[in-house]
C-alpha cells in the first residue's frame, strides 16, 4: 500500500477534532507544560518553532534540521493532521524523531486550538 494511501486512510479514520468545542486557553496551559520542554512558539529548540505551524507544510520551518521523513511527508498541518500527529507521530510519519503523544482527545483539540490561534487562523 502506498504511503499517500495509508496517510489518507489514517486521516479519514481518525476521530474528528471538535474545533468549536476546543479551549485555546487550556491548550496554552497544556502546550507550555507538555510541549514547552522541546518546543517554543518562536524559537527552534529540540523541536521546531510552532508559531505559524497551523496551515504550514511539514518540514518547512526556517532554520530547523528536520528528519528526511518529515521533510518528504507532504503533510500540511491542520486539525486532522495535527490530531493524528499528537495521537501517534510514528504512525503518521514513520522515521520521524518525536516520541511524545497526547492520549486525551480533548487535550489534543485544545492544543490544536491554541496552535491555530497562534498561527493567526
N, C-alpha and C positions, 0 to 999 in steps of 0.2 A: 504494500500500500504506500503511495507516495506521501511525502511529508506534508504537502499542502492539503491533501485529502484528510490525513489524520488530524491536522490542525482544525480544519472545518468541522469534523465530527466532534472533536473535543469542545469547541466553542458552542456548537449547537446543542450539545448535551449538558453544558454547564448550567448550574442554577442561575437564573437571571438575577442580576443585581437590581434591587429596587431603589433607583436613584432618587425618587421622590421621597422615600421614607428615610433616606440616609441622613446622618447628622455630621456635618463637616466639622463642627466644634469638637465633638467626641473623636472624630477622625484625626484632628490635630493632636489631641492628647495621646491617642494610640500611635500616631506617626512618631511623635517625639520620644515615647517610651519604648516602642518596639523597633522602629526603623532608624532612629537617630544615632545609634551606635555605629552604623555603617554609611548612612546617607544624610544629606543635608539638602535643603531646597536649593541653595545657591553655590555650594562647593562640592567638587568631587572629593570623595573620601575613599574608603574601601569599595564603595559602590558609587555610581554616577549621581550627579546633582539631579534633583527632581522637579525644580520649577520648570513648568512647560512640558512635563512628561506626557500629560494627557493630550492626545492628538499627535504626538511625535512618533516618528518611526523608531523602532527599537534599534539600539546600537549607534545612535547618531548624536548623542550629547557631546558637545565640544570638549576636547582635551581629556577624554576618558578612554582607557585601554580596555575595550570590550573583548569578550571571547569571540572567536570566529563564529560560534553557533548563534550568538545574539546578533552580531553584525549581519549575518546572512539570513536571518529568520523571516524578513519581510513583514513582520508584525508592526501594526500601528496600535499604540496604547490607547484604549478606550475602556468602557465599563466591562465588556466581556473579556477582553484580553487581559486587563489588569486583574480581574477576578480569577481567571484561570491561572495567571502567574502567581498570585498570592496564595492560591489553593495548593499548587504544586508546580514550582518553577521548572523542575527537571522533566516533568511530563509535558509541559508546554514547549520547552526548548531543550531537548536533550543536549548535554555537553556544556550548558551554561554553568556559571560558578556560584550562584546564590543558592544557599541551602536552608533558607528560612521560610516558614509557612505561617499563614494566619488561618486557623481552623474554623473560626466562627464566621458564618456568612454575614452577620450584621456588622462585625468588626471590619471585614473586608469592604463592605459597602461604605462604611463611614470613612475609612482611609481613602478609598477611591473618590468619595465626595470631596474630601479635603484636597487631594491632589488635583482634582478637576478645578476646584475653586482657585488654587494657587497657579493654575495654568491659564486663568482668565476665561474659562469656558463655562 
